[in-house]
Amino acid sequence: MANCNQGKRLTSPPQKSFMARPTEQFFYVYGISGPIPGATITLKYYYDEATGNFIPITFNLCNPGLPMSVTTDSNGKASICALQGTWKIQVSANGYYTNTITQTFIDSEYTEVELTEIPLQPLPAPSPPAPTITPYIYAGYSNSPGMVDQINPLTMTLVSTFKAPSGHGVIFTLIYDGKYVYTGDVGGGPITCYSDKIDPTTMTLVNTFTAPSGHCYMVTSTYDGTYIYMGYNTSPGIVDQINPSTMTLVNTFTAPSGHNKVYSLTYDGKYIYAGYYTSPGTPGIVDQIDPSTMTLVNTFTAPSGHSYVYRLTYDGTYIYAGYNTSPGYVDQINPSTMSLVKSFTAPSGHNNVNALTYDGTYVYAGYEISPGIVDQIDPSTMTLNKTFTAPSGHGLVFALTYDDTYIYVGYRTSPGIVDQINPSTMTLVNTFTAPTGHKGIFALTQNVIKGDNYAVFK
């Protein structure tokens, strides 16, 4: 077939030794060595003289409900209902196909169409299947040097552990960019902080970003599809933009005076948002940052009593800020105006929102209380939908993540604990208990949804 239909036809179509019905026309498909049985002829477009355009054919013009294609018999012949005017057809056979051919058909009792010198091309290769991703959950601990456990969510058992180099301290944040997992530590000492790039296939170190002097205590991170962002517990707050390919600094945002301690970051597809753990009694602050310039665009100032922004998330429409207050609050923020839309006030005893996530339907708030509690919040009304109460001993929720199936809750216990929750029922599915010595989970991420950002990357 590679050389078919090139040059002059070597065979002739059958002689007109029969009479066809005027409602039929015949197609003959020939190759270099003769008729091609099993070739498929598909009607693609017809020429509309009124508009002067070729119109796609969406149904069988002769027999609605039947295919728009016919197949040649052992003699390379196929019949179809009578056509008038100009049409575009495509022929495929034996793994080859023609480019779309324009053919004018004559309205007569008998029409014979030979497709003999049409260039048959190789059929386009099918798209390769998407690579299968083995889903994992990643937990970062308060140990120094830091440790990250890779957890199998199907069994909630340990797969492997990454141990950070000496001097790399407590892991307070984790982020996944579609290929690698990145840590943010709070420093093995008072001066230097590091972000380690981990290969999840081997759970080994690939490269390290060393923060500039004075940029220490990495407590939050996010990802915008290009860069990794680290936020620092500094006064004023600092956000570093990091090139993940080289693990080098690209640019830095330094917050206005009084915008201290960046405890949370998120991304909405356009801007980076930084939430601050401001001074006692001061309303919480969220800055909107342009990642192309790393400059301030706008600022949200929370209502009185909504202090200490501890977590941010995004649902595709609004930014959500969770506060380390009693009771806990979650504010819904309009990113276009950086103004308050609605607030959720947690039930009595649901104190200190230390974790937020979003699963495509609900916002989830985790509280630093014992036993741990996770509230499922309806963003359309900012009201409580359901609550998960952890088993005894599973206290102090410090991290939440979502892997497109389950919600995962990380607790600041020793050893660390991760609960797997069914979001439909807000009930416990399974539990991972970390090995002895893996103390206090400060961070969770997963490798199904980049950046822990369902609204942007799912």
Secondary structure, 3 states (H helix, E strand, C coil): CCCCCCCCCCCCCCCCCCCCCCCEEEEEEEECCEECCCCEEEEEEEEECCCCEEEECCCCCCCCCCCCEEECCCCCEEEEECCCEEEEEEEEECCEEECCEEEEECCCCCCEEEECCCCEEECCCCCCCCCCCCCCEEEEECCCCCEEEEEECCCCEEEEEEECCCCCCCEEEEEECCCCEEEEECCCCCCCCEEEEEECCCCEEEEEEECCCCCCCEEEEEECCCCEEEEECCCCCEEEEEECCCCEEEEEEECCCCCCCEEEEEECCCCEEEEECCCCCCCCEEEEEECCCCEEEEEEECCCCCCCEEEEEECCCCEEEEECCCCCEEEEEECCCCEEEEEEECCCCCCCEEEEEECCCCEEEEECCCCCEEEEEECCCCEEEEEEECCCCCCCEEEEEECCCCEEEEECCCCCEEEEEECCCCEEEEEEECCCCCCCEEEEEECCCHHHCHHHHC
